[in-house]
Amino acid sequence: MRIKRKNNERHSFLPDEPVDTGLLDGLLKKYAGKKGSIIPLLQGVQEIYRFIPKEAILKISEATGLSESDIFGVVTFYSQFRLNPVGKHIIKVCHGTACHVQNANGITTALVNELGVEDGKTTSDRLFTLESVACLGCCSLAPVMMIGEETYGKLTGEKAVKIIREIRNREK
C-alpha cells in the first residue's frame, strides 16, 4: 500500500458548523504583538478545536493583521494542521516496510470494516480517525498502530479490532 496525501480533502472546510471563537481570546492575548507567532497560534487553535476552523482563521487575521490568505497558506503548507475535524482518538496504522511485510494492509482493512470509514476519514460520532502513515519507527514491533500516544505492536486485524472495541466501550 502506498501512502499518499489526499490534498483535495485536506483543504476543504466542512459545512458551516458553529464554532465558539471566544475560546481563542486567551490564546490571542498570549501571542499579541509577538512576531513569528503564527505557527504556535495555529497549534493552539488546533489544540482547542482539533482542527483549524475557518472562523479561527478570520479571527486570527483580525487580531494579527495577517491576511487570511497568508494564514491559510501556512495551514496548508504544514501537514500538522487540519482543516477538518478529527476524532477524539486518532488511529495511525504503520505501513512502513517492516509493517507492510507483516500485513499492515490486513490491519487497515479490519479497522476500515470495524469503523465503517475509509482510510483518512473520521467516524460519524467523531470518536475515531483512521490514518495510514509511512512509518512510526517501531519496526521491531511490526505490525504497529498508535492511538494517541499509545503504541500497539505485533498486531493482527483481530487484535486491532479488539483494541478499538475496548476503547469504544470505555467511551460509552
C-alpha positions in Angstrom: 0.0 0.0 0.0 1.4 3.3 -1.0 0.8 6.2 1.4 -0.3 9.4 -0.3 -1.6 12.7 0.9 -5.2 13.5 0.0 -4.8 17.2 -0.8 -8.2 17.7 -2.2 -9.9 16.6 1.0 -7.4 18.2 3.4 -8.1 21.7 2.1 -11.8 21.7 2.2 -13.8 23.1 5.1 -16.8 21.3 6.5 -20.2 22.9 6.1 -20.8 25.7 8.5 -20.6 24.2 11.9 -20.9 26.6 14.8 -17.6 27.5 16.4 -17.1 29.4 19.6 -14.3 31.8 18.7 -14.4 33.2 22.2 -12.2 30.2 23.1 -9.4 31.9 21.2 -9.3 35.0 23.3 -6.7 33.8 25.8 -4.5 32.4 23.0 -4.6 35.6 21.0 -3.8 37.6 24.1 -0.8 35.3 24.9 0.7 36.0 21.4 -0.4 39.6 20.9 2.3 41.7 19.4 4.8 38.8 19.1 6.4 38.4 15.7 6.7 34.9 14.2 3.8 33.6 16.4 1.6 32.3 13.6 2.6 28.6 14.0 2.2 28.5 17.8 -1.1 30.3 17.4 -2.3 27.8 14.9 -1.1 24.9 17.0 -3.0 26.4 19.9 -6.1 26.7 17.8 -5.8 23.1 16.7 -5.4 22.0 20.3 -8.6 23.7 21.2 -10.8 22.5 18.3 -8.7 19.5 17.0 -8.7 21.3 13.6 -8.4 24.8 12.2 -11.9 26.2 11.6 -12.3 29.0 9.1 -13.7 31.2 11.8 -10.4 30.9 13.7 -8.5 32.0 10.6 -10.7 35.1 10.3 -10.3 35.9 14.0 -6.5 35.4 13.9 -6.4 37.6 10.8 -8.3 40.4 12.6 -6.1 40.1 15.7 -2.7 39.9 14.0 -3.2 41.9 10.8 -2.0 39.0 8.7 -4.1 38.3 5.7 -6.5 35.4 5.7 -4.7 34.0 2.6 -1.3 34.2 4.4 -2.7 32.3 7.3 -4.4 29.7 5.0 -1.0 29.4 3.2 0.7 28.4 6.5 -2.1 26.0 7.4 -2.0 24.2 4.1 1.8 24.2 3.9 2.4 22.2 7.1 0.9 18.7 7.3 0.4 19.0 11.1 -2.5 21.3 10.5 -6.0 20.1 9.7 -8.9 21.9 8.2 -11.4 19.2 9.1 -12.3 17.8 12.5 -10.7 14.6 13.6 -11.8 12.0 16.0 -11.1 12.0 19.7 -8.8 9.1 19.1 -6.5 9.2 16.0 -5.5 5.7 14.9 -2.3 5.6 12.9 -1.5 2.3 11.2 2.1 2.0 10.1 2.7 0.9 6.5 6.5 1.2 6.6 8.4 -1.7 5.1 8.6 -3.9 8.3 4.9 -3.4 9.0 3.9 -3.8 5.3 5.5 -7.2 5.1 3.8 -8.2 8.4 0.4 -7.5 6.8 -0.3 -3.9 7.7 -2.9 -3.9 4.9 -4.9 -6.6 6.8 -4.9 -4.4 9.9 -6.1 -1.4 8.0 -8.8 -3.4 6.2 -10.0 -4.8 9.5 -10.2 -1.3 11.0 -12.0 0.1 7.9 -14.6 -2.7 8.3 -15.0 -2.2 12.1 -15.2 1.6 12.0 -17.2 1.9 8.8 -14.9 4.6 7.4 -12.3 4.8 4.7 -8.6 5.4 5.5 -8.1 9.0 6.2 -11.7 9.6 7.4 -13.4 10.1 10.8 -16.3 8.2 12.2 -19.6 10.0 12.3 -19.5 10.1 16.2 -16.1 11.7 15.9 -14.6 9.1 18.2 -12.0 7.8 15.7 -10.0 8.9 12.8 -8.1 6.3 10.8 -4.8 7.2 9.1 -2.3 5.1 7.3 1.2 6.5 7.9 4.5 5.8 6.2 6.4 4.9 9.4 6.0 5.0 13.2 9.6 4.0 13.9 8.7 0.8 15.8 9.9 -1.7 13.4 10.8 -4.3 16.0 7.1 -4.4 17.0 5.7 -4.7 13.4 2.9 -4.5 12.5 2.1 -1.5 14.7 -0.6 1.1 15.2 -0.7 4.1 17.5 -3.8 5.5 19.1 -2.9 8.9 20.6 0.4 8.3 22.4 -0.2 4.6 23.0 1.7 2.1 20.7 0.3 -1.4 20.0 2.6 -3.9 18.4 2.6 -7.4 17.0 -0.9 -6.9 15.8 -3.3 -8.8 13.7 -6.6 -7.4 12.3 -8.5 -9.2 15.1 -6.3 -7.7 17.8 -6.6 -4.2 16.3 -10.4 -4.5 16.2 -10.5 -5.7 19.8 -8.5 -2.7 20.9 -10.9 -0.4 19.1 -13.9 -2.1 20.7 -12.4 -1.7 24.2 -11.9 2.0 23.6 -15.4 2.4 22.3 -16.8 0.6 25.4 -14.8 2.8 27.7 -16.2 5.9 26.0 -19.8 4.8 26.5 
